[in-house]
């Protein structure tokens, strides 16, 4: 938790930092806040900010849902025996 300071809205350059693990989990907790991983900008975005963006931009929401579905389908296909 940041004492008397506000957590950043975005953290850039995620894939080249200690936050790179967030790419595989879709987000992480940092500075006492929950962040969502945005693959388009390789950044972590506060969940509140991300939700506001998704509500405002329906096309971005559809693209995100499509990518998530593809990712999970690929993961499930990897479990075929």
C-alpha positions in Angstrom: 0.0 0.0 0.0 1.3 3.4 -0.9 1.3 5.6 2.2 -0.3 8.9 1.2 0.3 8.3 -2.5 -2.0 7.2 -5.3 -1.3 4.0 -7.3 -0.6 4.7 -11.0 -3.4 4.3 -13.5 -1.1 2.5 -15.9 2.2 0.6 -15.7 3.9 0.5 -19.1 6.5 -1.9 -20.5 5.1 -4.9 -18.6 6.8 -7.6 -20.7 10.2 -6.1 -20.0 9.7 -5.7 -16.2 9.1 -7.7 -13.0 5.4 -7.5 -13.9 5.8 -9.7 -17.0 4.1 -12.6 -15.2 0.9 -10.6 -15.3 0.7 -11.3 -19.1 0.0 -15.0 -18.3 -2.6 -14.4 -15.6 -4.4 -11.5 -17.2 -3.4 -9.1 -14.5 -2.0 -8.7 -11.0 -2.2 -6.9 -7.7 0.3 -4.1 -7.0 0.5 -1.1 -4.8 -2.7 -2.4 -3.0 -4.7 -2.2 -6.3 -5.8 -4.7 -8.9 -4.6 -4.3 -12.4 -5.7 -5.8 -15.7 -3.1 -6.6 -18.4 -3.8 -4.8 -21.7 -2.0 -6.7 -24.5 -2.6 -3.9 -27.1 -0.4 -1.5 -25.1 1.7 -4.0 -23.1 0.5 -2.2 -19.9 -1.2 -2.9 -16.7 -4.4 -0.8 -16.2 -6.3 -0.2 -13.0 -9.4 -2.4 -13.1 -11.6 0.6 -12.5 -10.1 2.4 -15.4 -10.2 -0.7 -17.6 -13.9 -1.2 -16.9 -14.7 2.4 -17.7 -12.9 2.0 -21.1 -14.7 -1.2 -21.9 -18.1 0.4 -21.1 -17.3 3.4 -23.3 -15.8 1.5 -26.3 -18.0 -1.5 -27.3 -15.7 -2.5 -30.2 -12.7 -2.8 -27.9 -14.8 -4.9 -25.5 -15.7 -7.3 -28.4 -12.1 -7.6 -29.4 -11.0 -8.4 -25.9 -13.7 -11.0 -25.5 -12.7 -12.6 -28.8 -9.0 -12.8 -27.8 -9.8 -14.2 -24.4 -12.0 -16.9 -26.0 -9.2 -17.8 -28.4 -6.6 -18.0 -25.6 -8.8 -20.3 -23.4 -9.7 -22.5 -26.4 -6.1 -22.9 -27.2 -5.3 -23.8 -23.6 -8.1 -26.4 -23.5 -7.0 -27.9 -26.9 -3.6 -28.4 -25.3 -5.2 -30.8 -22.8 -6.3 -33.2 -25.5 -5.0 -36.7 -24.9 
